[in-house]
Amino acid sequence: MRTPKFWYRRRGGANLWSTVLAPLGYVYAGATAVKQNLIKPLDVGVPVVCLGNLTVGGTGKTPLALVLAPILKDLGFKPAFLTRGYGGQTLGPHIVDLVSDSAELVGDEPLLLAEVAPTVVATDRVAGAKAAIREGADLIIMDDGFQNPSLAKTLSFVVIDQGRGFGNGLPIPAGPLREAPAKGLARADAILLTGSTSDRTPDLLYGLKEKGLPTFRTHLDVGAITPALPEGSRAVVAFSGLGDPQKFFDTALDLGLTLIDTEAFPDHHPYSEEDIARLKRLSEQYGAPLLTTAKDAVRLPTEFRAQVHVLPVAPVFEEREAFLAFLQEKLVR
């Protein structure tokens, strides 16, 4: 889906849609709260670490999961990822196979996760966790699933984009919230902050400090563009289908690239033949190479993917030692 702009506007008369949709939002939030109270979580016998958020849209959970797995391996665990596989067709439990599986079958994020650790796609999280354990995992990393109460969680991180915060503070569809922040943060063990600061950051951070939750900041480390851009080329046509494509475009600008044109698609967008033809025309029209994200690249046909440059990014923990100490305290007995 494409994130509505009014979700991140302040409330008031100028934000008519949020006012009109607010009653539906409160119904949605109420249903989420009821589900949390009615379902008893099942303990599957191994630690479960959940990376979730309180809002719809990209906060950077999957990149965090990708850097968390190696850290947990260094602590002696054999982690496996558990994900719903949004945008894919399989209900699972399905063990991702990088050779035979496609983004159409399992979703884009599972293909990225499977490059780092065994990955299970399952809409039934308990069945998925059990499948991962049968494959030899002794720790489960849930990429999303914070609002799913079926699986008992050992450690829950809420990931928050400090530039966007909680938007207009209203539940879906009036705003970006999956549930009321007070209720969600009450189930969290710690906060992971992503994104750049904004004028809303001080208010957000003040609210989080009131909760008394450990808070760890991250920033993005940008890798080398693959394959490398032609020598002397700094102008590109950038395209992306993320929860917030503008983040990708801003990152490219920060690198000193010139964005001759940009194309923003909905999150998890399946690229059609028409989309690809349009992107090729733009590249030829401007005489500039195409640039996208790793998450978008796995959704492209193999032949076209070879014609596209990928800008990799990875989060870095600013308080890495403190974060490692926190993990050891919570998980290593």
The 8 nearest C-alpha neighbors of each residue, nearest first, counted from 0:
[[1, 265, 266, 2, 267, 242, 268, 56],
 [0, 2, 265, 3, 266, 242, 264, 243],
 [1, 3, 4, 0, 242, 56, 243, 6],
 [4, 2, 5, 6, 1, 7, 174, 175],
 [3, 5, 6, 7, 2, 8, 1, 174],
 [4, 6, 8, 7, 3, 14, 17, 16],
 [7, 5, 174, 4, 167, 166, 8, 3],
 [8, 6, 166, 5, 167, 4, 9, 163],
 [9, 7, 5, 6, 167, 10, 14, 166],
 [8, 10, 167, 7, 11, 14, 166, 5],
 [11, 9, 14, 167, 8, 12, 17, 13],
 [12, 10, 13, 14, 9, 15, 18, 17],
 [11, 13, 14, 15, 10, 18, 9, 17],
 [12, 14, 11, 15, 10, 9, 8, 16],
 [15, 13, 12, 11, 16, 10, 17, 5],
 [14, 16, 18, 17, 13, 12, 19, 11],
 [17, 15, 19, 18, 14, 20, 173, 5],
 [16, 18, 173, 20, 19, 15, 21, 14],
 [19, 17, 15, 21, 16, 20, 14, 173],
 [18, 20, 16, 17, 21, 15, 22, 173],
 [21, 19, 173, 17, 23, 18, 22, 16],
 [20, 22, 24, 173, 18, 23, 19, 17],
 [23, 21, 25, 24, 20, 26, 19, 173],
 [24, 22, 26, 21, 25, 20, 27, 172],
 [25, 23, 170, 21, 171, 27, 22, 26],
 [24, 26, 28, 22, 27, 23, 29, 170],
 [25, 27, 29, 23, 24, 28, 30, 22],
 [28, 26, 24, 30, 25, 29, 23, 31],
 [29, 27, 25, 178, 31, 30, 26, 170],
 [28, 30, 26, 32, 31, 27, 25, 33],
 [29, 31, 33, 27, 32, 28, 26, 34],
 [32, 30, 28, 34, 29, 33, 35, 27],
 [31, 33, 29, 35, 30, 34, 28, 36],
 [32, 34, 30, 36, 35, 31, 37, 29],
 [35, 33, 31, 37, 36, 32, 38, 30],
 [34, 36, 32, 33, 37, 148, 38, 31],
 [37, 35, 33, 34, 38, 32, 39, 148],
 [36, 38, 34, 35, 33, 39, 32, 148],
 [39, 37, 36, 35, 34, 148, 40, 149],
 [38, 40, 41, 149, 37, 148, 36, 35],
 [41, 39, 149, 151, 150, 148, 38, 42],
 [42, 40, 150, 151, 149, 43, 39, 125],
 [41, 43, 151, 44, 150, 40, 45, 152],
 [44, 42, 45, 41, 129, 128, 151, 125],
 [43, 45, 42, 46, 137, 47, 41, 138],
 [46, 44, 138, 137, 43, 47, 139, 42],
 [47, 45, 138, 153, 139, 48, 44, 152],
 [46, 48, 139, 152, 153, 138, 140, 49],
 [49, 47, 154, 140, 155, 153, 141, 139],
 [48, 50, 141, 155, 140, 156, 51, 154],
 [51, 49, 156, 142, 143, 141, 60, 157],
 [52, 50, 143, 145, 157, 158, 49, 144],
 [51, 53, 157, 158, 54, 159, 145, 50],
 [52, 54, 177, 176, 178, 180, 183, 51],
 [55, 53, 176, 175, 177, 52, 56, 165],
 [56, 54, 175, 176, 177, 57, 53, 52],
 [57, 55, 242, 54, 58, 2, 243, 175],
 [56, 58, 242, 59, 243, 241, 55, 60],
 [57, 59, 160, 60, 159, 158, 56, 193],
 [60, 58, 57, 62, 61, 63, 193, 158],
 [59, 61, 63, 62, 58, 50, 64, 158],
 [60, 62, 64, 63, 59, 65, 142, 108],
 [63, 61, 65, 64, 59, 60, 313, 314],
 [62, 64, 60, 61, 66, 65, 67, 314],
 [63, 65, 61, 67, 62, 66, 60, 68],
 [64, 66, 62, 63, 67, 68, 61, 112],
 [65, 67, 63, 64, 68, 69, 62, 70],
 [66, 68, 64, 70, 65, 69, 63, 71],
 [67, 69, 71, 70, 66, 65, 72, 64],
 [70, 68, 72, 71, 67, 66, 73, 65],
 [71, 69, 73, 67, 68, 72, 74, 66],
 [70, 72, 74, 68, 73, 69, 76, 67],
 [73, 71, 76, 69, 75, 74, 70, 77],
 [72, 74, 70, 71, 75, 69, 76, 68],
 [75, 73, 71, 72, 76, 70, 327, 331],
 [76, 74, 72, 73, 71, 77, 331, 70],
 [75, 77, 72, 71, 78, 74, 137, 138],
 [76, 78, 136, 137, 72, 138, 79, 75],
 [79, 77, 138, 136, 139, 76, 137, 68],
 [78, 80, 117, 139, 118, 136, 116, 140],
 [79, 81, 118, 140, 139, 141, 119, 117],
 [80, 82, 141, 119, 140, 118, 120, 142],
 [83, 81, 120, 142, 84, 141, 121, 119],
 [82, 84, 122, 121, 120, 85, 81, 124],
 [85, 83, 106, 82, 105, 120, 87, 109],
 [84, 86, 87, 106, 83, 267, 105, 107],
 [85, 87, 106, 267, 84, 88, 103, 105],
 [88, 86, 106, 105, 104, 103, 85, 84],
 [87, 89, 104, 105, 103, 90, 86, 106],
 [90, 88, 91, 104, 87, 105, 93, 120],
 [89, 91, 121, 122, 92, 88, 120, 93],
 [92, 90, 121, 93, 89, 120, 122, 127],
 [91, 93, 121, 127, 120, 119, 126, 90],
 [92, 94, 91, 120, 119, 95, 121, 89],
 [93, 95, 119, 118, 96, 120, 92, 117],
 [96, 94, 118, 119, 93, 97, 113, 100],
 [97, 95, 100, 98, 99, 94, 113, 110],
 [96, 98, 100, 99, 95, 110, 113, 114],
 [99, 97, 96, 100, 101, 95, 110, 113],
 [98, 100, 96, 97, 101, 95, 104, 102],
 [101, 99, 96, 97, 98, 104, 95, 105],
 [102, 100, 103, 104, 105, 99, 106, 110],
 [101, 103, 106, 107, 105, 104, 298, 87],
 [102, 104, 87, 101, 106, 105, 88, 86],
 [105, 103, 87, 88, 101, 102, 89, 106],
 [104, 106, 87, 102, 84, 89, 103, 88],
 [107, 105, 87, 102, 84, 86, 85, 103],
 [106, 108, 102, 110, 109, 297, 294, 298],
 [107, 109, 111, 110, 106, 112, 294, 84],
 [110, 108, 112, 111, 107, 113, 106, 84],
 [111, 109, 113, 108, 112, 107, 97, 114],
 [110, 112, 108, 109, 113, 114, 107, 294],
 [111, 113, 109, 114, 110, 115, 108, 65],
 [114, 112, 118, 116, 110, 115, 117, 111],
 [113, 115, 112, 111, 116, 110, 97, 117],
 [114, 116, 113, 112, 65, 117, 68, 111],
 [115, 117, 113, 79, 114, 118, 112, 80],
 [118, 116, 79, 113, 80, 119, 115, 95],
 [119, 117, 80, 113, 95, 79, 94, 81],
 [120, 118, 94, 81, 93, 95, 80, 127],
 [119, 121, 82, 93, 83, 84, 92, 91],
 [122, 120, 91, 92, 83, 127, 123, 90],
 [121, 123, 83, 90, 124, 91, 120, 92],
 [124, 122, 121, 126, 125, 127, 92, 91],
 [123, 125, 127, 126, 122, 121, 128, 150],
 [126, 124, 128, 127, 123, 150, 129, 149],
 [127, 125, 129, 123, 124, 128, 130, 92],
 [126, 128, 124, 92, 130, 121, 125, 129],
 [129, 127, 131, 125, 130, 126, 124, 132],
 [128, 130, 132, 126, 131, 127, 133, 125],
 [129, 131, 127, 133, 128, 132, 126, 134],
 [132, 130, 134, 128, 129, 133, 136, 127],
 [133, 131, 136, 129, 135, 134, 130, 128],
 [132, 134, 130, 135, 131, 129, 136, 128],
 [135, 133, 131, 132, 136, 130, 117, 129],
 [136, 134, 132, 133, 137, 131, 77, 79],
 [137, 135, 132, 77, 78, 138, 79, 131],
 [136, 138, 77, 45, 78, 76, 132, 135],
 [139, 137, 78, 46, 45, 136, 47, 77],
 [140, 138, 47, 79, 78, 80, 48, 141],
 [141, 139, 80, 48, 49, 81, 47, 79],
 [142, 140, 49, 81, 143, 80, 82, 50],
 [141, 143, 82, 50, 81, 61, 140, 49],
 [142, 144, 51, 50, 141, 145, 49, 82],
 [143, 145, 147, 146, 51, 141, 142, 49],
 [146, 144, 51, 147, 143, 49, 52, 50],
 [145, 147, 144, 148, 31, 35, 51, 177],
 [148, 146, 144, 145, 149, 150, 35, 124],
 [149, 147, 40, 150, 35, 146, 38, 39],
 [148, 150, 40, 147, 41, 38, 39, 125],
 [151, 149, 40, 41, 125, 148, 152, 124],
 [152, 150, 40, 42, 41, 149, 153, 148],
 [153, 151, 47, 154, 48, 150, 155, 49],
 [154, 152, 47, 46, 48, 151, 155, 330],
 [153, 155, 48, 152, 188, 49, 47, 156],
 [156, 154, 49, 187, 188, 48, 50, 152],
 [155, 157, 50, 189, 190, 187, 49, 188],
 [156, 158, 52, 190, 51, 191, 50, 187],
 [157, 159, 191, 52, 51, 192, 190, 156],
 [160, 158, 192, 161, 58, 193, 191, 164],
 [159, 161, 193, 194, 58, 162, 163, 164],
 [160, 162, 164, 163, 200, 196, 194, 159],
 [161, 163, 196, 197, 195, 160, 194, 164],
 [164, 162, 160, 161, 166, 165, 7, 199],
 [163, 165, 161, 166, 160, 162, 159, 203],
 [164, 166, 168, 163, 167, 176, 54, 175],
 [167, 165, 7, 168, 164, 6, 163, 175],
 [166, 168, 9, 7, 169, 6, 8, 174],
 [169, 167, 166, 165, 174, 176, 170, 175],
 [168, 170, 174, 167, 173, 176, 175, 24],
 [171, 169, 176, 24, 174, 173, 177, 175],
 [172, 170, 24, 174, 173, 175, 176, 177],
 [171, 173, 174, 24, 170, 20, 23, 175],
 [174, 172, 17, 20, 21, 171, 24, 169],
 [173, 175, 169, 6, 170, 171, 172, 176],
 [176, 174, 54, 55, 171, 170, 6, 166],
 [177, 175, 170, 54, 178, 53, 171, 174],
 [178, 176, 54, 53, 170, 171, 55, 175],
 [179, 177, 28, 176, 53, 180, 170, 183],
 [178, 180, 182, 181, 183, 176, 28, 177],
 [181, 179, 183, 182, 184, 178, 53, 176],
 [180, 182, 184, 179, 183, 185, 178, 210],
 [183, 181, 185, 179, 180, 184, 186, 178],
 [184, 182, 180, 185, 186, 181, 179, 178],
 [183, 185, 187, 186, 181, 182, 180, 157],
 [184, 186, 182, 183, 187, 181, 210, 188],
 [187, 185, 184, 183, 188, 182, 155, 145],
 [188, 186, 184, 155, 185, 189, 156, 157],
 [187, 189, 155, 156, 154, 212, 186, 190],
 [190, 188, 213, 156, 212, 187, 214, 157],
 [191, 189, 214, 157, 156, 158, 213, 215],
 [190, 192, 158, 215, 216, 214, 157, 159],
 [193, 191, 216, 159, 160, 158, 217, 161],
 [194, 192, 160, 217, 161, 159, 218, 216],
 [195, 193, 160, 161, 162, 196, 218, 192],
 [196, 194, 162, 161, 197, 193, 160, 218],
 [195, 197, 162, 200, 161, 194, 198, 199],
 [198, 196, 162, 199, 200, 195, 161, 163],
 [197, 199, 200, 201, 196, 162, 202, 163],
 [198, 200, 197, 202, 201, 203, 162, 164],
 [199, 201, 203, 197, 202, 161, 198, 196],
 [202, 200, 204, 203, 199, 205, 198, 197],
 [203, 201, 205, 200, 204, 199, 206, 198],
 [204, 202, 200, 206, 201, 205, 164, 207],
 [205, 203, 207, 201, 206, 202, 200, 208],
 [204, 206, 202, 208, 203, 207, 201, 209],
 [207, 205, 203, 209, 204, 208, 202, 210],
 [206, 208, 204, 210, 209, 205, 203, 211],
 [209, 207, 205, 211, 210, 206, 204, 212],
 [208, 210, 206, 207, 211, 205, 212, 204],
 [211, 209, 207, 208, 212, 206, 184, 185],
 [210, 212, 208, 209, 213, 207, 214, 189],
 [211, 213, 189, 210, 214, 188, 190, 208],
 [214, 212, 189, 190, 211, 215, 188, 208],
 [215, 213, 190, 189, 191, 212, 216, 192],
 [214, 216, 191, 192, 190, 318, 217, 213],
 [217, 215, 192, 317, 191, 316, 193, 214],
 [218, 216, 316, 315, 193, 317, 314, 192],
 [217, 219, 314, 315, 193, 220, 194, 316],
 [220, 218, 314, 313, 315, 312, 221, 217],
 [219, 221, 313, 312, 314, 315, 222, 218],
 [222, 220, 312, 311, 219, 313, 223, 310],
 [223, 221, 311, 312, 224, 220, 310, 313],
 [222, 224, 225, 310, 221, 311, 227, 226],
 [223, 225, 310, 227, 309, 226, 308, 222],
 [226, 224, 227, 309, 308, 223, 310, 228],
 [225, 227, 308, 224, 228, 309, 307, 223],
 [228, 226, 225, 224, 229, 308, 223, 230],
 [227, 229, 232, 230, 226, 224, 308, 288],
 [230, 228, 232, 231, 227, 288, 233, 226],
 [231, 229, 232, 228, 227, 233, 234, 226],
 [230, 232, 229, 233, 228, 234, 227, 256],
 [231, 233, 229, 230, 234, 228, 235, 287],
 [234, 232, 256, 257, 231, 235, 255, 228],
 [233, 235, 257, 232, 256, 258, 287, 259],
 [236, 234, 287, 288, 258, 289, 259, 237],
 [235, 237, 289, 260, 259, 261, 258, 290],
 [238, 236, 290, 261, 291, 289, 235, 262],
 [239, 237, 262, 291, 261, 263, 290, 236],
 [238, 240, 263, 244, 291, 264, 241, 295],
 [239, 241, 264, 266, 265, 268, 263, 267],
 [242, 240, 266, 244, 243, 239, 265, 267],
 [241, 243, 57, 56, 266, 244, 2, 265],
 [242, 244, 241, 245, 246, 57, 56, 2],
 [245, 243, 241, 246, 247, 239, 263, 240],
 [244, 246, 248, 247, 243, 249, 263, 250],
 [247, 245, 249, 244, 248, 243, 250, 194],
 [246, 248, 250, 245, 244, 249, 251, 239],
 [247, 249, 245, 251, 250, 246, 252, 244],
 [250, 248, 252, 246, 251, 247, 245, 253],
 [251, 249, 253, 247, 252, 248, 246, 254],
 [250, 252, 248, 254, 249, 253, 256, 247],
 [251, 253, 249, 256, 255, 254, 250, 248],
 [252, 254, 250, 255, 251, 249, 256, 248],
 [255, 253, 251, 252, 256, 250, 221, 249],
 [254, 256, 252, 253, 257, 251, 233, 250],
 [257, 255, 233, 252, 254, 251, 234, 258],
 [256, 258, 234, 233, 259, 235, 252, 255],
 [259, 257, 235, 260, 236, 234, 256, 237],
 [258, 260, 236, 235, 257, 234, 261, 285],
 [259, 261, 236, 258, 237, 262, 235, 281],
 [262, 260, 237, 238, 236, 263, 258, 259],
 [261, 263, 238, 237, 264, 239, 260, 236],
 [264, 262, 239, 238, 240, 244, 261, 265],
 [263, 265, 240, 239, 268, 266, 262, 241],
 [266, 264, 1, 0, 240, 268, 241, 267],
 [265, 267, 241, 240, 242, 268, 0, 1],
 [268, 266, 240, 86, 265, 269, 241, 107],
 [267, 269, 265, 266, 240, 270, 264, 86],
 [270, 268, 271, 267, 298, 103, 299, 86],
 [269, 271, 274, 268, 299, 275, 298, 272],
 [272, 270, 274, 273, 269, 275, 276, 299],
 [271, 273, 275, 274, 276, 270, 277, 300],
 [272, 274, 276, 271, 275, 277, 270, 278],
 [275, 273, 271, 277, 272, 276, 270, 278],
 [274, 276, 278, 272, 277, 273, 279, 271],
 [275, 277, 273, 279, 274, 278, 272, 280],
 [278, 276, 280, 274, 275, 279, 273, 281],
 [279, 277, 275, 281, 280, 276, 282, 274],
 [278, 280, 282, 276, 277, 281, 275, 283],
 [281, 279, 277, 283, 278, 282, 284, 276],
 [282, 280, 284, 278, 283, 279, 285, 277],
 [281, 283, 279, 287, 280, 285, 284, 286],
 [282, 284, 286, 280, 281, 285, 279, 287],
 [285, 283, 281, 282, 286, 280, 287, 279],
 [286, 284, 287, 282, 283, 281, 259, 236],
 [285, 287, 283, 282, 284, 288, 281, 235],
 [286, 288, 235, 282, 285, 234, 236, 289],
 [289, 287, 235, 282, 236, 290, 286, 307],
 [288, 290, 236, 307, 235, 237, 308, 282],
 [291, 289, 237, 308, 309, 307, 236, 235],
 [290, 292, 309, 238, 239, 237, 310, 308],
 [293, 291, 295, 294, 309, 310, 296, 311],
 [294, 292, 296, 295, 309, 311, 297, 310],
 [293, 295, 292, 296, 297, 107, 108, 111],
 [296, 294, 292, 293, 298, 297, 239, 240],
 [295, 297, 293, 298, 299, 294, 292, 304],
 [298, 296, 299, 295, 294, 107, 102, 293],
 [299, 297, 296, 295, 102, 107, 269, 300],
 [298, 300, 296, 297, 304, 301, 303, 270],
 [301, 299, 303, 302, 304, 298, 297, 270],
 [302, 300, 304, 303, 299, 305, 297, 298],
 [303, 301, 304, 305, 300, 306, 299, 307],
 [302, 304, 306, 305, 300, 301, 299, 307],
 [305, 303, 301, 307, 306, 302, 299, 300],
 [304, 306, 303, 302, 307, 301, 308, 300],
 [307, 305, 303, 304, 308, 302, 289, 288],
 [306, 308, 289, 304, 305, 290, 309, 303],
 [309, 307, 290, 225, 226, 289, 291, 224],
 [310, 308, 291, 225, 292, 224, 290, 293],
 [309, 311, 224, 292, 291, 312, 225, 308],
 [312, 310, 222, 293, 221, 309, 292, 224],
 [313, 311, 221, 220, 222, 219, 310, 314],
 [312, 314, 220, 219, 62, 221, 315, 311],
 [315, 313, 219, 218, 217, 220, 63, 62],
 [314, 316, 217, 218, 219, 317, 220, 313],
 [317, 315, 217, 319, 318, 216, 314, 218],
 [316, 318, 217, 319, 216, 315, 218, 215],
 [319, 317, 321, 316, 320, 322, 215, 216],
 [318, 320, 316, 322, 321, 317, 323, 315],
 [321, 319, 323, 322, 318, 324, 325, 316],
 [320, 322, 324, 318, 319, 323, 325, 215],
 [321, 323, 319, 325, 320, 324, 318, 326],
 [324, 322, 320, 326, 325, 321, 319, 327],
 [323, 325, 321, 327, 322, 326, 328, 320],
 [326, 324, 322, 328, 323, 327, 321, 329],
 [327, 325, 323, 329, 328, 324, 330, 322],
 [328, 326, 331, 324, 330, 325, 329, 323],
 [327, 329, 325, 326, 330, 324, 331, 332],
 [328, 330, 326, 327, 325, 331, 154, 332],
 [329, 331, 327, 326, 328, 332, 46, 153],
 [332, 330, 327, 328, 329, 326, 74, 75],
 [331, 330, 328, 327, 329, 326, 46, 74]]
